[in-house]
Amino acid sequence: MSHAELLVTEVKAKLPAYWFYPLPIVLIFISMLIGPSKTLSAWQYSQWFMQWLGVAHFFDAEQFALMQNIIFNVRLPRILLTFMVGAALATAGNGLQALFRNPLVDSYVLGISSGAAFGAALALSLGGWSANVSAFVFGLSAVLLTYLFAFQKHESQTSLVMVILSGMIVSGLFLAGLTIIQYLSDPLKLQAIVQWTMGNLHQATWQKVHYAIVPIAIGLIGLYLMRWRLNLLALGAEEAQAVGVNPKWEQMILIALVTLCTSTSVAAAGIISLYGLFMPHIVRMLVGPDHRASIPANMILGGSCLLLIDNFSRVLLTFEIPIGIFTMLLGAPFFLILMKTQRMNWS
């Protein structure tokens, strides 16, 4: 049985998705305890929280205000932005794997991340442009180019090898353009672009949260509403059309929603490599292949796991490691394991 058939026939979830609903609340509370500031340790945070609730009084007004500033203006925006980006990338990867009917596809492989990175870097270097809009336009252009290069008229479906190779070519083109932008940028802008391309969340602010929350919410809500249709699209265009679904229209909507999630994430947090590849697989291992369960589970577990990775990046060493390096170190071996263990049609 092919992978596409498995996505639809094995609809019984291994674990109910609602089991994971409390996880974000727990992780967000724990993440508030983690930070480089020595002014606010875990014990002091607990004391501050009790004073904030009015249960007890531990600090004077000035110290309490300082701790409140660290919590609400430094840690909380980063936590919320990390969770949103993780949820967006994981859910987008799940949608793309259903659309292309193979488990080795994500926004990074298809070139969406590279295209969005080029668009956002171009907006940052020129100034006066919206980084989010520019990232969306070039991210959409990247996935359309990938599909155009991989499409072959004489074949009933686009092969996995052609999709991956086309995505590599498109990614290479946009990464070359990104390198040109870095080469031509002045030193101050160059430093910001380089740090941003490694996937960095240390500059998270409420402004970035407000900037990203609406497009990511639109993308996630759209993917959630399409979750049952993804089971049909995973069967293929002919099978989906046979049950009354217009596959071309659905595919266009799905690509737009995925690109919206990915481009907004890239504009807000930089390139977080391969996260949309391995996270949907972890979710399928837990809840099964039914997209009615995997889509909400990717939102919850995708945000939670990226938040957990970000916590490790902050405390593992004396200096902060960009989160994009962590996800690459996790995603690259996972990608190789999938290629070695999964029995898939590579023709």
C-alpha positions as CSV (number, residue, x, y, z in Angstrom):
1,M,0.0,0.0,0.0
2,S,1.4,3.4,-0.9
3,H,2.0,6.2,1.5
4,A,-0.9,8.3,0.1
5,E,-3.3,5.4,0.7
6,L,-2.1,5.0,4.2
7,L,-2.9,8.6,4.9
8,V,-6.5,8.0,4.2
9,T,-7.2,4.3,5.1
10,E,-5.5,4.4,8.5
11,V,-7.9,7.0,9.9
12,K,-8.0,5.8,13.5
13,A,-5.8,8.0,15.7
14,K,-3.3,6.3,18.0
15,L,-3.8,9.0,20.6
16,P,-6.6,11.6,20.8
17,A,-5.4,15.1,19.9
18,Y,-7.1,16.6,22.9
19,W,-4.7,14.8,25.1
20,F,-2.1,17.4,24.2
21,Y,-4.2,20.5,24.7
22,P,-2.9,21.3,28.2
23,L,0.8,20.9,27.1
24,P,1.2,24.5,25.8
25,I,0.0,26.0,29.1
26,V,2.5,23.9,31.1
27,L,5.4,24.7,28.7
28,I,4.6,28.4,28.6
29,F,4.6,28.6,32.4
30,I,7.9,26.7,32.6
31,S,9.5,28.8,29.8
32,M,8.7,31.9,31.8
33,L,11.3,30.6,34.4
34,I,14.0,30.4,31.8
35,G,16.1,33.4,30.8
36,P,19.6,34.9,30.9
37,S,18.7,37.5,33.4
38,K,20.0,36.9,36.9
39,T,17.5,39.4,38.2
40,L,14.7,36.9,37.8
41,S,15.5,33.4,38.9
42,A,13.0,30.6,39.0
43,W,12.4,31.1,42.7
44,Q,12.1,34.9,42.3
45,Y,9.7,34.3,39.5
46,S,7.5,32.2,41.8
47,Q,7.6,34.9,44.5
48,W,6.8,37.5,41.9
49,F,3.9,35.5,40.6
50,M,2.5,35.1,44.1
51,Q,2.8,38.8,44.7
52,W,1.2,39.5,41.3
53,L,-1.7,37.4,42.4
54,G,-1.9,39.3,45.6
55,V,-1.2,36.3,47.8
56,A,2.0,37.6,49.4
57,H,4.4,40.5,49.3
58,F,8.2,39.9,48.7
59,F,9.5,42.9,46.7
60,D,9.4,46.6,46.8
61,A,7.6,48.5,44.0
62,E,10.8,49.3,42.0
63,Q,12.0,45.7,42.0
64,F,8.6,44.3,41.3
65,A,8.3,46.7,38.3
66,L,11.7,45.5,36.9
67,M,10.7,41.9,37.2
68,Q,7.4,42.6,35.5
69,N,9.1,44.3,32.6
70,I,11.4,41.3,32.1
71,I,8.4,38.9,32.2
72,F,6.0,40.8,30.0
73,N,8.3,42.7,27.6
74,V,11.2,40.3,27.2
75,R,10.2,36.7,27.9
76,L,6.5,36.5,27.1
77,P,6.8,38.0,23.5
78,R,9.5,35.5,22.7
79,I,7.5,32.6,24.1
80,L,4.4,33.5,22.2
81,L,6.3,34.2,18.9
82,T,8.2,30.9,19.2
83,F,5.0,29.0,19.8
84,M,3.2,30.6,16.8
85,V,6.2,30.0,14.5
86,G,6.5,26.4,15.5
87,A,2.8,25.8,15.1
88,A,2.8,27.5,11.7
89,L,5.8,25.6,10.3
90,A,4.7,22.2,11.6
91,T,1.1,22.6,10.3
92,A,2.4,23.9,6.9
93,G,4.7,20.9,6.6
94,N,1.8,18.6,7.3
95,G,-0.3,20.3,4.6
96,L,2.5,20.1,2.0
97,Q,3.2,16.4,2.7
98,A,-0.5,15.7,2.1
99,L,-0.7,17.9,-1.0
100,F,2.4,16.3,-2.7
101,R,1.6,12.9,-1.3
102,N,5.0,12.1,0.0
103,P,6.5,12.4,3.5
104,L,9.8,14.1,2.5
105,V,8.4,17.5,1.6
106,D,8.4,20.7,3.6
107,S,8.6,24.4,3.0
108,Y,12.4,24.2,3.2
109,V,12.8,21.4,0.6
110,L,10.3,23.1,-1.8
111,G,12.1,26.4,-1.6
112,I,9.4,28.4,0.1
113,S,11.7,29.2,3.1
114,S,14.5,30.4,0.8
115,G,12.2,32.4,-1.3
116,A,10.6,34.0,1.7
117,A,14.1,34.7,3.2
118,F,15.2,36.4,0.0
119,G,12.0,38.5,0.0
120,A,12.3,39.5,3.6
121,A,16.1,40.3,3.3
122,L,15.4,42.4,0.2
123,A,12.8,44.4,2.1
124,L,15.2,44.8,5.1
125,S,18.0,45.9,2.9
126,L,16.1,48.4,0.8
127,G,13.8,49.7,3.5
128,G,10.3,51.1,3.1
129,W,9.0,47.6,2.2
130,S,6.8,45.3,4.2
131,A,9.0,42.3,5.1
132,N,5.9,40.1,5.5
133,V,4.4,41.0,2.1
134,S,7.7,40.6,0.3
135,A,8.4,37.3,2.0
136,F,4.9,36.0,1.0
137,V,5.3,37.1,-2.6
138,F,8.7,35.5,-3.1
139,G,7.8,32.4,-1.1
140,L,4.8,31.9,-3.3
141,S,7.0,32.4,-6.4
142,A,9.4,29.8,-5.1
143,V,6.8,27.0,-4.6
144,L,5.2,27.8,-8.0
145,L,8.7,27.6,-9.7
146,T,9.3,24.3,-7.9
147,Y,6.1,22.9,-9.1
148,L,6.6,24.2,-12.6
149,F,10.1,22.7,-12.9
150,A,8.9,19.3,-11.5
151,F,5.7,19.0,-13.5
152,Q,5.8,16.7,-16.5
153,K,2.9,16.5,-18.9
154,H,3.4,12.9,-19.9
155,E,3.2,11.6,-16.4
156,S,0.1,11.2,-14.3
157,Q,1.7,12.6,-11.2
158,T,4.9,14.5,-10.3
159,S,7.6,12.2,-9.0
160,L,9.2,12.7,-5.6
161,V,12.7,12.9,-7.0
162,M,11.6,15.7,-9.4
163,V,10.0,17.7,-6.6
164,I,13.0,17.5,-4.4
165,L,15.5,18.3,-7.2
166,S,13.4,21.2,-8.4
167,G,13.1,22.5,-4.8
168,M,16.9,22.2,-4.4
169,I,17.4,24.2,-7.6
170,V,14.9,26.9,-6.6
171,S,16.3,27.1,-3.1
172,G,19.8,27.5,-4.6
173,L,18.6,30.3,-6.8
174,F,17.1,32.3,-4.0
175,L,20.0,31.6,-1.7
176,A,22.3,32.9,-4.3
177,G,20.1,36.1,-4.5
178,L,20.2,36.2,-0.7
179,T,24.0,36.1,-0.8
180,I,24.1,38.9,-3.3
181,I,21.9,41.0,-1.0
182,Q,24.3,40.3,1.9
183,Y,27.3,41.2,-0.2
184,L,25.8,44.5,-1.3
185,S,24.4,45.5,2.1
186,D,26.1,47.9,4.5
187,P,27.8,46.3,7.6
188,L,25.0,47.2,10.0
189,K,22.3,45.7,7.8
190,L,24.5,42.7,6.9
191,Q,24.9,41.7,10.6
192,A,21.1,41.8,11.1
193,I,20.5,39.8,7.9
194,V,23.1,37.1,8.8
195,Q,21.7,36.6,12.3
196,W,18.2,36.5,11.0
197,T,18.9,33.9,8.4
198,M,20.2,31.5,11.1
199,G,16.8,31.5,12.8
200,N,16.9,33.8,15.8
201,L,14.3,34.6,18.3
202,H,16.3,36.6,20.8
203,Q,15.0,39.9,19.2
204,A,11.3,39.0,19.6
205,T,9.2,41.9,20.6
206,W,5.5,42.6,21.0
207,Q,5.6,44.4,17.7
208,K,6.7,41.2,15.9
209,V,4.0,39.2,17.8
210,H,1.3,41.7,16.6
211,Y,2.8,41.7,13.1
212,A,2.8,37.9,12.8
213,I,-0.3,36.8,14.7
214,V,-2.9,37.8,12.1
215,P,-1.4,36.1,9.0
216,I,-0.4,33.0,11.0
217,A,-3.9,32.8,12.5
218,I,-5.5,33.1,9.1
219,G,-3.2,30.4,7.7
220,L,-3.7,28.0,10.6
221,I,-7.5,28.5,10.7
222,G,-7.7,27.9,7.0
223,L,-5.6,24.7,7.3
224,Y,-7.8,23.6,10.2
225,L,-11.0,24.1,8.2
226,M,-9.4,22.1,5.3
227,R,-8.2,19.2,7.5
228,W,-10.7,16.7,6.2
229,R,-10.1,17.7,2.6
230,L,-6.5,16.9,3.0
231,N,-7.4,13.2,3.4
232,L,-9.1,13.5,0.0
233,L,-6.2,15.4,-1.7
234,A,-3.8,12.7,-0.4
235,L,-5.6,10.2,-2.6
236,G,-4.7,12.1,-5.7
237,A,-6.4,14.5,-8.1
238,E,-8.6,11.9,-9.9
239,E,-9.8,10.3,-6.7
240,A,-10.6,13.7,-5.1
241,Q,-12.5,14.8,-8.1
242,A,-14.5,11.6,-8.1
243,V,-16.0,12.5,-4.7
244,G,-16.9,16.0,-5.7
245,V,-13.8,18.0,-4.7
246,N,-12.1,20.4,-7.2
247,P,-8.5,19.4,-6.7
248,K,-6.9,22.4,-8.5
249,W,-8.9,25.0,-6.5
250,E,-8.2,23.2,-3.3
251,Q,-4.5,22.9,-4.1
252,M,-4.3,26.6,-4.8
253,I,-5.9,27.5,-1.5
254,L,-3.7,25.1,0.3
255,I,-0.5,26.5,-1.3
256,A,-1.6,30.0,-0.4
257,L,-2.3,29.1,3.2
258,V,1.0,27.2,3.6
259,T,2.9,30.0,2.0
260,L,1.2,32.6,4.3
261,C,2.3,30.6,7.4
262,T,5.8,29.9,6.2
263,S,6.6,33.4,4.8
264,T,5.2,35.1,8.0
265,S,7.3,32.8,10.2
266,V,10.4,33.5,8.1
267,A,9.8,37.2,8.2
268,A,9.4,37.1,12.0
269,A,12.0,34.6,13.1
270,G,14.3,33.9,10.1
271,I,15.0,30.5,8.5
272,I,14.2,27.6,10.9
273,S,15.4,24.7,8.8
274,L,13.7,21.3,8.4
275,Y,11.3,21.8,11.3
276,G,8.3,21.4,9.0
277,L,9.8,18.1,7.7
278,F,10.3,16.1,10.9
279,M,7.6,17.5,13.2
280,P,4.7,16.2,11.1
281,H,6.2,12.7,11.2
282,I,6.5,12.8,15.0
283,V,2.9,13.9,15.2
284,R,1.7,11.1,12.9
285,M,3.6,8.6,15.1
286,L,1.5,9.9,18.1
287,V,-2.0,10.6,16.7
288,G,-2.0,8.7,13.4
289,P,-2.2,9.8,9.7
290,D,-5.8,11.2,9.8
291,H,-5.4,14.9,9.0
292,R,-8.5,15.7,11.1
293,A,-6.4,14.8,14.1
294,S,-2.9,15.6,12.8
295,I,-3.6,19.2,11.9
296,P,-4.7,20.4,15.4
297,A,-2.0,18.1,16.9
298,N,0.7,19.8,14.7
299,M,-0.5,23.2,15.9
300,I,-0.2,22.2,19.6
301,L,2.9,19.9,19.4
302,G,4.6,22.0,16.7
303,G,4.5,25.1,18.9
304,S,5.3,23.2,22.1
305,C,8.3,21.4,20.7
306,L,9.8,24.5,19.1
307,L,9.3,26.3,22.5
308,L,11.1,23.4,24.2
309,I,14.0,23.6,21.6
310,D,14.3,27.3,22.2
311,N,14.5,26.8,25.9
312,F,17.4,24.4,25.4
313,S,19.1,26.9,23.0
314,R,19.0,29.5,25.8
315,V,20.4,27.4,28.7
316,L,22.6,24.7,27.1
317,L,25.7,26.9,26.8
318,T,26.8,30.3,28.3
319,F,25.9,31.9,25.0
320,E,22.7,31.5,23.0
321,I,22.7,29.2,20.0
322,P,20.4,30.3,17.1
323,I,17.4,28.0,17.0
324,G,17.8,27.3,13.3
325,I,21.1,25.5,14.0
326,F,19.2,23.2,16.5
327,T,16.5,22.3,14.1
328,M,19.0,21.6,11.3
329,L,21.0,19.3,13.6
330,L,17.7,17.5,14.5
331,G,16.2,17.5,11.0
332,A,19.1,16.4,8.9
333,P,19.6,13.0,10.5
334,F,15.8,12.6,10.7
335,F,15.6,13.2,7.0
336,L,18.3,10.6,6.3
337,I,16.6,8.1,8.6
338,L,13.3,8.5,6.6
339,M,15.0,8.0,3.3
340,K,16.6,4.8,4.6
341,T,13.7,3.3,6.5
342,Q,10.6,4.4,4.6
343,R,9.5,2.1,1.7
344,M,8.5,4.7,-0.9
345,N,8.2,4.9,-4.6
346,W,11.2,7.0,-5.9
347,S,10.3,6.7,-9.5
